[in-house]
Amino acid sequence: MRQTLKIQGYYDPRFEAVAKEFRALWQDIEIGAALHITLDGERVVDLWGGFQDPNNLKPWRPETLVNVYSTTKGILALAVAQLVDRGLLDYNRPVSHYWPEFGAEQKFDITLDQLVSHQAGLIDCRPAIKVTDLYNWQKITTKLAAQRPLWRPGTAFGYHAITWGYLVGEVIRRVTGESPGGYLRQQVSGPLKADVFVGLEKSDLIRCATLIGPNRARKPLATKELTNRAGLKSSDPVITPYKDACSEAFRRAEIPATNGHASAKGLARCYAAALDGSIFNAEILTVSTTELTQGQEDLVLGKPIRRARGLILNCDACYFGPSHRAFGHSGTGGSIAFADPENGVGFAYVMNQLHVDGSVRSRRLIDSFYQCL
């Protein structure tokens, strides 16, 4: 039986306009979504509403998890920054120092800095792989370690849409002995009591919302819909990494660049923690959010992206509000999470209805929030 729409949660009266804007999203295409915002570490907006499924049968709940695609990358970048803070990693050291096999094919001097900031020239696996190979961590990382870069590392930036998670995740595994998802759960999201996961436990599957493709038909997403990148066909398994983004196999796998499952509250809590010193110190925050691209065009995306060390800095392509210093990451279809150190903001918006222009809804929410400050 279909149920009526309910928007639930809490908001500080100062941010009533944000709550109104959140509700207004359902006048367009929204199906299920959540929004969480902290200000100086305190919750000021915590809203959710709509449904987890296209048939409007399962209401969205505060504990609902949804795949946030590349928004996952920002959280993994925070984990790398934490490891730098703890002395286990150094942005300036060659990746081959931690992962010796990676030094093959003229990659021995690629630094961790270059790897996390999409300068390594390893945007895909060549020759092509099967979709099922993406569930085989050792096979993919071995393949990437033996591969020659497409450009001289450090001379250009190009978005590593899928491979970034394997590359960075393997470095994490080499220095901690934990998979990237395991490290996040134990050292980042777990201690913060934040629902952000890469690789779900079976018991968490029941909490997952169904992703719905960017069309009016309300069909569950069967394939990842990304356009051509770096001359690759959209059907290439490196760009289209799975046939069913809502399958148990996908949800339980670790594909750290694109299959993080999270709640809005969990994401916002992680970014708030990046500001208050809970996961690393202020010096590392400065280092990890220093701009590296200086206006250079991304070879894959075909537009300039302000990149730091695994994080995106506020720019037209990834809008985080008025602060030039805001940092975070967005994901295909519309999810977004960021921190604004100037104003003490932790912000996250997640949803299950994907949109071709994913930023439309988040821009409305971000603008309404900052107008209230």
PEBELFEN-V372919 format. One record per residue. N is the residue number from 1. PSI is psi in whole degrees, 0 to 359 (none if undefined). OMEGA is omega in whole degrees, 0 to 359 (NA if undefined). D_LAST is the distance of its C-alpha to the last C-alpha in Angstrom with 2 decimals. Layout:
N|PSI|OMEGA|D_LAST ; N|PSI|OMEGA|D_LAST
This chain:
1|124|180|41.00 ; 2|142|182|37.78 ; 3|160|180|34.96 ; 4|153|182|32.29 ; 5|134|174|28.66 ; 6|132|172|26.48 ; 7|124|185|22.78 ; 8|169|176|22.43 ; 9|209|187|20.26 ; 10|148|167|17.34 ; 11|142|173|13.70 ; 12|136|182|11.72 ; 13|334|178|11.87 ; 14|338|186|8.18 ; 15|33|178|8.37 ; 16|325|180|11.63 ; 17|328|178|11.06 ; 18|317|179|11.06 ; 19|320|179|14.23 ; 20|320|180|15.74 ; 21|322|178|15.34 ; 22|313|179|16.87 ; 23|323|183|19.70 ; 24|340|180|20.26 ; 25|332|182|21.25 ; 26|352|174|24.50 ; 27|345|180|25.49 ; 28|264|189|26.21 ; 29|356|188|27.56 ; 30|144|175|25.74 ; 31|303|174|28.18 ; 32|143|183|26.51 ; 33|165|175|23.14 ; 34|150|180|20.64 ; 35|130|178|16.96 ; 36|130|180|15.68 ; 37|133|174|12.40 ; 38|150|178|12.28 ; 39|117|185|9.92 ; 40|40|176|12.36 ; 41|354|181|15.09 ; 42|139|178|14.19 ; 43|127|175|14.16 ; 44|337|175|11.28 ; 45|129|178|12.78 ; 46|87|188|16.53 ; 47|150|174|18.19 ; 48|159|180|21.52 ; 49|174|180|24.02 ; 50|213|191|27.00 ; 51|153|179|30.00 ; 52|348|187|31.32 ; 53|160|183|34.22 ; 54|346|180|35.11 ; 55|5|179|37.26 ; 56|45|180|34.52 ; 57|328|184|36.52 ; 58|109|180|34.38 ; 59|144|173|30.98 ; 60|137|182|28.10 ; 61|164|180|27.56 ; 62|334|181|25.05 ; 63|4|180|27.75 ; 64|136|176|28.48 ; 65|148|177|28.95 ; 66|147|177|28.93 ; 67|129|184|30.06 ; 68|14|176|27.16 ; 69|231|188|29.50 ; 70|353|170|28.36 ; 71|335|175|25.08 ; 72|323|184|27.71 ; 73|321|181|28.31 ; 74|321|180|25.06 ; 75|320|178|25.98 ; 76|325|177|29.51 ; 77|324|176|28.29 ; 78|324|178|26.53 ; 79|319|177|29.92 ; 80|316|178|31.70 ; 81|322|177|29.44 ; 82|319|179|30.28 ; 83|327|173|33.96 ; 84|316|179|33.73 ; 85|325|182|32.21 ; 86|358|177|35.14 ; 87|7|180|37.68 ; 88|337|177|38.95 ; 89|158|177|37.74 ; 90|122|182|37.48 ; 91|331|185|35.71 ; 92|353|181|38.57 ; 93|150|176|41.43 ; 94|143|176|43.29 ; 95|326|181|42.59 ; 96|342|175|46.37 ; 97|324|180|46.22 ; 98|332|187|44.61 ; 99|82|189|46.15 ; 100|321|182|49.56 ; 101|337|182|50.45 ; 102|341|183|47.46 ; 103|356|180|49.30 ; 104|161|174|51.69 ; 105|52|173|51.89 ; 106|30|179|50.53 ; 107|8|187|47.36 ; 108|335|183|48.43 ; 109|11|174|46.09 ; 110|125|182|42.88 ; 111|162|174|40.28 ; 112|322|177|37.66 ; 113|311|181|35.14 ; 114|324|181|36.68 ; 115|310|185|36.91 ; 116|340|183|33.31 ; 117|20|173|32.08 ; 118|37|178|34.33 ; 119|4|190|36.95 ; 120|345|180|39.93 ; 121|27|181|41.42 ; 122|56|189|41.94 ; 123|346|180|40.00 ; 124|176|176|42.59 ; 125|131|179|45.78 ; 126|131|358|49.03 ; 127|171|186|51.34 ; 128|153|180|49.36 ; 129|168|175|48.87 ; 130|154|179|49.07 ; 131|318|182|46.07 ; 132|339|179|47.44 ; 133|335|182|47.54 ; 134|347|174|43.78 ; 135|1|182|44.41 ; 136|92|186|46.79 ; 137|312|184|44.83 ; 138|320|181|47.91 ; 139|315|182|49.20 ; 140|314|182|46.03 ; 141|325|176|45.42 ; 142|319|180|49.12 ; 143|315|181|49.07 ; 144|323|179|46.08 ; 145|330|182|47.66 ; 146|2|188|50.82 ; 147|149|177|49.18 ; 148|138|180|49.14 ; 149|152|178|45.86 ; 150|341|174|45.51 ; 151|167|181|44.54 ; 152|115|184|44.91 ; 153|137|179|42.11 ; 154|352|182|39.68 ; 155|347|182|40.42 ; 156|162|177|38.03 ; 157|137|177|35.15 ; 158|126|188|35.73 ; 159|121|177|33.76 ; 160|80|191|35.71 ; 161|313|182|34.48 ; 162|317|187|36.71 ; 163|335|182|38.71 ; 164|318|183|35.78 ; 165|322|177|35.54 ; 166|317|182|39.26 ; 167|308|181|39.41 ; 168|321|179|36.56 ; 169|324|179|37.47 ; 170|324|175|41.05 ; 171|316|177|40.09 ; 172|316|181|38.16 ; 173|321|183|41.26 ; 174|324|185|43.60 ; 175|344|182|41.98 ; 176|340|186|41.02 ; 177|1|180|43.68 ; 178|149|171|41.06 ; 179|159|180|40.02 ; 180|321|177|36.45 ; 181|321|178|35.55 ; 182|319|179|37.37 ; 183|316|178|35.65 ; 184|313|183|32.16 ; 185|322|185|33.21 ; 186|327|190|34.78 ; 187|343|183|32.63 ; 188|283|184|29.08 ; 189|323|181|28.01 ; 190|304|179|30.72 ; 191|334|179|29.87 ; 192|356|186|26.19 ; 193|43|182|27.43 ; 194|128|179|25.56 ; 195|83|175|27.24 ; 196|118|187|27.64 ; 197|146|166|31.26 ; 198|105|187|33.57 ; 199|99|184|36.78 ; 200|148|168|36.58 ; 201|154|181|39.02 ; 202|325|182|41.15 ; 203|343|181|39.67 ; 204|348|185|36.17 ; 205|327|183|37.40 ; 206|341|182|37.21 ; 207|356|189|33.42 ; 208|135|173|33.08 ; 209|153|177|31.82 ; 210|127|176|33.99 ; 211|140|183|32.72 ; 212|127|186|33.38 ; 213|163|185|34.21 ; 214|68|176|32.48 ; 215|169|184|34.69 ; 216|353|185|35.10 ; 217|349|180|38.06 ; 218|45|176|36.03 ; 219|138|176|38.39 ; 220|143|183|37.56 ; 221|121|180|36.99 ; 222|332|178|40.40 ; 223|151|177|39.75 ; 224|127|187|36.93 ; 225|87|177|36.36 ; 226|145|180|35.67 ; 227|176|181|37.16 ; 228|137|177|39.63 ; 229|130|178|38.55 ; 230|37|177|40.80 ; 231|7|180|43.68 ; 232|145|177|43.71 ; 233|150|180|44.29 ; 234|343|178|41.65 ; 235|353|179|44.40 ; 236|132|184|44.83 ; 237|343|177|44.30 ; 238|331|179|42.20 ; 239|324|177|39.66 ; 240|85|195|40.42 ; 241|358|182|40.76 ; 242|155|179|41.54 ; 243|341|182|43.05 ; 244|100|182|41.10 ; 245|352|180|37.53 ; 246|11|181|37.80 ; 247|157|177|41.05 ; 248|322|181|41.63 ; 249|316|180|43.00 ; 250|314|184|39.85 ; 251|329|182|37.49 ; 252|347|179|39.64 ; 253|165|173|40.21 ; 254|104|174|38.29 ; 255|78|199|37.14 ; 256|348|178|34.19 ; 257|345|191|32.91 ; 258|359|182|32.53 ; 259|33|171|33.19 ; 260|138|176|30.63 ; 261|132|189|29.94 ; 262|164|167|26.72 ; 263|160|177|24.29 ; 264|319|180|20.56 ; 265|318|180|20.20 ; 266|316|180|22.77 ; 267|313|180|21.24 ; 268|324|179|17.74 ; 269|321|178|19.64 ; 270|318|180|21.65 ; 271|325|174|18.82 ; 272|322|179|17.16 ; 273|331|177|20.71 ; 274|334|181|21.01 ; 275|330|187|18.37 ; 276|5|177|19.78 ; 277|7|183|23.41 ; 278|329|184|24.70 ; 279|340|172|26.47 ; 280|167|186|27.11 ; 281|171|185|26.63 ; 282|326|180|24.28 ; 283|317|179|27.12 ; 284|325|176|27.58 ; 285|315|179|23.89 ; 286|314|181|24.28 ; 287|314|186|27.60 ; 288|343|181|26.64 ; 289|16|176|23.65 ; 290|133|183|25.57 ; 291|136|180|26.14 ; 292|337|190|29.76 ; 293|329|179|30.17 ; 294|46|174|29.59 ; 295|4|180|29.36 ; 296|145|178|32.44 ; 297|138|175|33.01 ; 298|125|184|33.29 ; 299|333|182|36.95 ; 300|313|183|36.36 ; 301|340|177|33.25 ; 302|23|178|34.33 ; 303|158|180|31.04 ; 304|136|176|29.18 ; 305|129|177|26.93 ; 306|107|184|25.15 ; 307|140|170|26.73 ; 308|211|184|26.61 ; 309|80|182|28.84 ; 310|348|181|28.56 ; 311|153|173|24.85 ; 312|139|175|23.35 ; 313|153|184|20.94 ; 314|127|180|18.34 ; 315|174|181|20.52 ; 316|323|183|21.46 ; 317|339|180|23.58 ; 318|92|192|20.97 ; 319|122|179|17.43 ; 320|23|179|14.64 ; 321|201|187|11.80 ; 322|343|186|11.46 ; 323|125|179|12.63 ; 324|337|184|16.42 ; 325|354|181|16.92 ; 326|145|182|15.58 ; 327|153|179|18.67 ; 328|217|177|20.11 ; 329|152|175|22.40 ; 330|170|181|22.82 ; 331|158|178|25.91 ; 332|133|175|28.33 ; 333|339|174|27.42 ; 334|343|181|23.65 ; 335|152|182|22.59 ; 336|147|175|19.98 ; 337|138|181|18.58 ; 338|168|173|16.81 ; 339|146|177|15.22 ; 340|98|184|12.83 ; 341|334|180|14.32 ; 342|324|184|12.28 ; 343|2|178|9.04 ; 344|36|187|11.26 ; 345|137|166|10.66 ; 346|125|190|13.70 ; 347|137|174|13.82 ; 348|138|177|16.98 ; 349|129|178|18.37 ; 350|156|182|22.14 ; 351|169|178|24.59 ; 352|347|174|28.33 ; 353|110|180|28.68 ; 354|150|181|28.85 ; 355|141|180|28.02 ; 356|315|173|29.74 ; 357|86|188|26.52 ; 358|339|186|24.49 ; 359|351|185|21.21 ; 360|310|184|21.01 ; 361|316|182|19.38 ; 362|324|177|17.02 ; 363|318|179|15.72 ; 364|317|180|14.92 ; 365|317|180|13.04 ; 366|313|181|11.15 ; 367|319|180|10.28 ; 368|325|179|9.29 ; 369|310|184|6.89 ; 370|334|175|5.19 ; 371|340|179|5.63 ; 372|345|183|3.81 ; 373|none|NA|0.00
